[in-house]
Amino acid sequence: MKNTAKKIIIYILTLEAKQVLKKYKPKIVAVTGSVGKTSTKDAIYAALLPFAHVRKSAKSFNSDIGIPLTILGLPNAWSDSSKWLLNIWRGFLLLIKKSAYPEWLVLEIGADHPGEIERVMHWVHPDISVITRIGGVPVHVENYRSVKEVIKEKSFLARGLKKDGFLILNSDDDDVMGFKEYTNAKVLTFGITSSADVQGTYIQPLYSEDGKVAGTSFKADIDGSSIPITLKNILGKTHVYPVLASFAIVKALNLNPLEAKQAFADYDYPKGRMNIIDGLHNSKIIDDTYNASPVAMEEALRSVEELKVSGRKIGVLGDMLELGKYSSEEHMKLGEFAGKIFDVLVLVGIRAKEMQAPAHKAGKKKSAIHAFDNSADAGQFLLGFVGEGDLVFVKGSQGMRMEKVVEKIIAFPEFKSKLLVRQEAEWSRR
C-alpha cells in the first residue's frame, strides 16, 4: 500500500474497531513485552478456549493495523486494494448488524517506535494486561533514545488497565515487576527463578526412544497444586513462560486449571519459536527463526546447552537487528557464549561476523566457524554438511530470513508451509 492510502485505511479500520468494542463490549487480554508476546498470546487463547468464545491476534498482528484487524475479525489484505475495501465494508456490516462476537479478545500489543502502545491504550482498555519480559537490550531499541524509553513504552499496558482488572507480570524480570506502581489493579505473577503466584518447576527436555530431543516437560505450581505439563515438539523455557502466564489468568478468573491443562495436550505452537523439526540425514532442527534479540538468544542458547546429542551441535546464528549502539557489544557477547556451546558455528550477516573473534577466543577453532552473507548461502552450505545425529539450532532477526536455512535442510520440504514461518506468497516475493 502507498503510505497515504495506508494511513487512511488504518484510520477507518481503527474507527470501526473502536465502535465494535463499544457495541459488543468483549473482555480484553492485552499482551506485550520484548520477548515471547506471540507465544504468550497463543497460550492464553488455548487456556481460555475451553471456557469461552475467544478470538486472538492472528500470527503477530500487534501493530496499528493488526490490532484493528483482530478486533474486526478480518485478514491482512497485504497490497490488494480491493481486499482492503472489502475489509472496510465487512467492518461496517459488523456495526450495523447483530453478529456473534467473542466474549474475550486476546490482543498482542507491539511497538517498534515511541508512542505506539500509548496511542493504542487511549481506546483499548484491557481487563487483563500481561507483560512477558523486556531484558537488558530489548529488540527495536535503536528506535528509542534508551532502554528506559522502551520500558516506559511497555508500561502503558499497565497504565491503561481497567481499575478492576488484573496485571499479570513476569516475576523473573525486575523491570517488568516495576510496572506494579502504575496501577491499583490486582497483580498476579508468574516465573521460574523467583517466587511467583504461578511457579514453573522441574523443567527438563524430553527425549524420544532413539535419544533425540522431542519436547519439554515441567510442573506449574498453583494454589498448592503441582500440575504436570508436557509440551511436544518444542524446546525450553521460551514456551514454559507463556503457559505459566496463561495459568495466572486461569487463577485470576477462578477457572479450573486441570481443564485448562488439556488445551496443551495437542497445542498448535507458533512457528519459528524453538520448534523441533526433523532434518536431513536423521538430524534434528531447533527452528527459532521468527526473530532475535540478545535476551531471546541467550535464553534459547541456554536451552540448547543442556541437550544431549549423539552428533554435533551446530549453531546457525544470524544478525540481531535494530540494536543501535548496543549492536557490536551484544554480537560479541553472543559469539563468546555460542563458542562454548556449539561444535560448529555458521554465522549469517555482517553483524554476525563480529561473533567470530570472541568465539575463537572462547576455544572454537577457526575451521569450525563458517561465515556467510545471507541465509540462502548458509542453507546451501548446510545441505551438504549436516549429518547423522546432528542438532542444528537456527535463529536470527526477521530481516535475515533465517527460515530459508531451515527450508534447505528440513527432512520433509513438502510440509514446510505448515512447519515454518513466513511461507505466505507475500513473503516469497520479498
N, C-alpha and C positions, 0 to 999 in steps of 0.2 A: 504494500500500500504506500502511496505517496504520503508524506508527512502531514500535510494539511487534511487530507481525506481521513487519515488515521485518527487525528485529533477529533474530527467531527464524529466519527463512528464511536470512539471511546466516550465522548460526551453524551451521545444519545443512549448508548447501552448502559452507561452509568446512571443516567436519569431514570431509565426503565427499571434498573436493578434497585434503586432507592425506593421506587414506588411499589415494586414487588415485595420488598421487605416490609413496608408499611401495611400492605394488603394482607399478606399471608402470615406475618409475624412468626417466622420459624425461630427456634433456638439456634444459637450460633456458637460453634467452637472455632476459635482462630488460633493458628499455629505459626510461630516464627522462630528464628534462630539462624545462626550461620552454618550449622551442621544438622542434618537429619530432619529437615522440615517435611519433605515429601514422605519419607518412611514413617514419620510420626503421624502425619495426616492420614495415611493409609491404614495404619494400625488402629487409630481411633475410630475410623469408619468401620473397620471389621468388628471391633469390640461393641460398637453401638448397634450394629445391624440386627442382631437377634432381638432387640428391644424396641426398635422404632423405624419409621421410614426416614432414611438418611441419604443425603447426597454429599459427595466430596468433590474437591477440585480435581479435575482430570489431569493426570500426569503432574506437571509442575506449573499449573495455572495459578501463579501467585502475583501477577503484575496488575497494572492499571487496566489492562484488557482482560486478563484471565479471571480476575475476581468477579466482574460483572457477568462474564460468560457463565461462570459456575452458578451464580445466583439465578440466572435466567435459564439454566439448563441447556446451553447452546454450545455448538462445536466451534473450534477455531477455523475460520474460513481462509486463513493464510492470505494469499494475494488475489483471491477471486472476489471481485467487487459485487457480482450478482449474489453470491452466497452471503456477503455481509449485509446486503439489503434484505435478503430473506431472513437473516438473524434479527434484524431490527423489526421486521414485520411480526416474527414469532414472539418477540419480546412484548410487542404491543398487544398481541392476542392474549398473552398471559395476564395482562392487566384488565382487558375488557371482558374476558370470560372467566368463569369459575373453574379452576383446574385442581387436580390432585397435586398438592405441593408437599415437599418433605417437611417432617416435623423438626429435623435437625439438618443444619448445613455445617460441614467441616471444611473450613476455608484455610488454605495455605496463603500466608501473607509474606511476601518477599520485598526486598528493597535493594536496588542497585545504586541508587543515588539519594542524597539527603532529601527528607521531606515526604518520601513516598508512603511510608507507613502512617505518618501523622495525617496526611490527607485522607487516607482510607478510613482512619478512625473517626473522622468527622461524620461519617454516615454509616459505618458498620460498627455496631456496639455489641461486642461479644458477651455471651452469658458465661463462657469459659475461655480463658486465654492460656495458651500453653507456650512456654519458651523452652526450647530444646538445649542449645549450647551455643556459646559465642566463641570462646577460645582466644588465645593471645593475639593472633594475627588473623582476623576474620576475612573471608572471601569478600571481594569488592572494596576492600579497604582503601585502594588507591583513589576511589571516587569520593572519599571523605577526608577531612582535614586531619583526623587522628582516629585511633581505635576508640577513644572516648566518644567520638561523634557517632560511630557505628553503634555503640552500646546505647547511647541516647536514642537513636533511631528505633532500636528494638524495644526500648522501654515504653513506647507509645501504645504497645499492645496491652500493657498493664494499666497505663493511664486511661485508656478508652474502655476498660472493662466496666460492666454494669455493677452498681454498688452491692447488689445481692448475688453477684456471680462468684466464680471460683478462679483463682490464679494458680496454675499448675507449673511448678518450677523444677528445673534440674538442680538437685542439691549438690552435685559434684562441680558446679561452675559458680564461683564466688560472684562474678559479675551478674549472672542470672539471678542469684539469690538476693542481690541488692535491689531487685525490682519490687520487693515487698513494700518498700517505702512509698511507692507511687499509688497505692490503692488501699481501701479499707475492706476490700472483699476478702473472703475466706481464702487461705493459702494452703495448698497441699503440695508435697514434694515427692519426687522420685529420684532414685540414684543407685549407685553401685558401691562407690568408695566411701561415701559419707552416710550418716544416718538420715533416713527418709521415711515418709509415710508408706511408700511402696518401695521395697528394697529388692534389688537383684542379687542373688547369691548362687554359689556353686555353678558358675558359668564355665562351660568347657566345650571344646569341639567334639562332634560326633564323627565316628568313622564307620565305613561300610565293612562288610566281611573281608574284602580284599585289601583293607588297610588304608583306603583313600578317604579324604575328608568328605563328609556327607551332610553336615549341618551343625547346629548349635543347640545345646540344652542348658537350662538354668531353672532357678526357682524364683517365683515372685512372692515375697513375704508381705502379707497384707492383713491387718487386723488379727494377728496371731495365727493366721493360717499360712502354710507354705505350699504354693501351687506350682507343680512341675510343668514346665513348658518345653516342648520340642519344636524347633524351627528347622524344617528340612530345606536343604539346598541353598542355605545362606550361612555366612560366617560372621561371628564376632559380636562385640558389644554394640557395634553400629546398629544392630537390629534388636538388641536387648532393651536399650533405652526407649525406643518407640513403644514397645509392648508395655513397659513399666508406666510410661506416660498414659497409655490407654487405660490401664488398671487404676491409675489415680483418678481418672474421670469416672470409671465404674464405681469407685469408692465414693466420690463426691455426690453421685446421683443415687446412691444406695441400691445399686443393681447387683445381681448375683455374679460374683467373679468366676464361679465354675462354669456358668453358662457362657460368659464372655470368653473363657479359655478355649471353648470349642471352635471359635472363629479362627484360631491359629493352627488348627489341625491340617487344613489344606489351603493355607493362606497364599494368595497370589501376590508375591512380593514385588515391589517396584524394581524395574530393571536397571542394570548398571550400578548396583549398590551392594557389593560384596556377594554377588550371586555365584554359586558354584556350578560350573558348566563343564561337560565332558569336552576334552580337547583331543587333538590328533595323537595317534600313537599311544593311546591309553594314558594320556596325561589329564590333568585337571586344571581348569582355569578359574581364578577368582576374578570375576568381572566387576570392577569398581570404577567403571568408565564414565559415569554420569557427570562428575565434576570433581574438583580437588581444591583443598585449602590446607595450610600447614597442620591444623588440628585434626582434620579428617585423615590426612596422610599418616600422621603419627598413630592415630587410633587404629587405622587399618593395618599398618605395618606391625604393630604390637600383636594383633590377632594372628597374622601370618607367622610371626616369630615363633610362636609356641606350637605350631603344627609339626607333626611327624610326617615325613615323606620318604618314599623309597628312592626317588630320583633327586633331581636338583630343584632348588628354589630359584626361580627366575623372576626378577623384578623388572617390569616394563613401566617406566615412570616418565610421564610427560610433563611439560611446563605447568606450573601453577600460575595462572594469570591474575591480573588485577590486584597485585600485592604492592604496587608502587615502590616506595623507598625500602620496603622490607624484602623485596624480591630476592636479591642476591644472597643476603644472610640466610633466609629461610631455605633456599635451594641448597646452600652449602651444608646447613644443619641436617637437612634431609639426606644428602649424599653420604654424610658420615654415618648416620643411623642405618641407612639402607646397605651400606658397605659391610656392616656387621651381620646383617640378616640373610642376604641373598648370596647364592653361589655365583650367579651371573646377573649383571645389570645391563638392561637395554634402555638407553636414555633417548627421549624424543623431544626435540625442540632446542632452541637457542639457550633458554634459561636452564633447561635440564642438564645441559653440558657442563654447567657450573658444579654439578654433583661429582664430576669425575675425580678431581684432585682430592676432595675430602674422602671419597670412597676408597681411593688408593691409599691415602694416609691411614684409613681405618683397617687396612690389611687386605684390601681387594686387589688382586693382580690386575695390571693394565690389560692383559689378554682376556680377562673376564668382564671387561667393560666395553660395550658397543654403543656408539652414538649415531643417531640418525636425525635428519632434518624434519621428517614428517612421519605420521603414523603408518602410511601406506608402505613406505620403505622398511620400517621396523617390522611390520607384519610379514612382508616378503622374506626378510631375513629369518624370522622365526619359523616360517613354513618348513624350512629345511634344517632347523636347529632343534626344535622340541623333540624330546624322546620319551621312552617308556618311563612311567612313574614320575615325570616332572610335574612340578606345580608352578603355574605361570600366573603371577599377580599383575594386573593391568589397571593403571589409574593415571588420570591427568585431567586438566581443566577441560570444560566443554569445548572450547575453541580448538583444542588439539585433536578432537575427533578420535579418541583412543579406541572407540568401538571398532574402528577399521582394522586395528590389530587383532582383536578377537575374531572378527569375520574371517580372517585368514587361517586361523588355527582351530576353529571350532570343529568338533567331530561331525556334527550333522548340520551343515550350512543351510539345508533346506528348511530348517526351523528357526533361522536367525531372526526373522521378523517377530517371532513370539518370545525370543530369548534376549534380544539386545535392545539397547536404547537407540533412538534416532533412526528408525527404519522407515519412516514415512517418506512418501515421494518427494515432499518439500525438502527434506534433509538431503536426499540423494542428489539434488541439484546444487547443493552448497559445496 
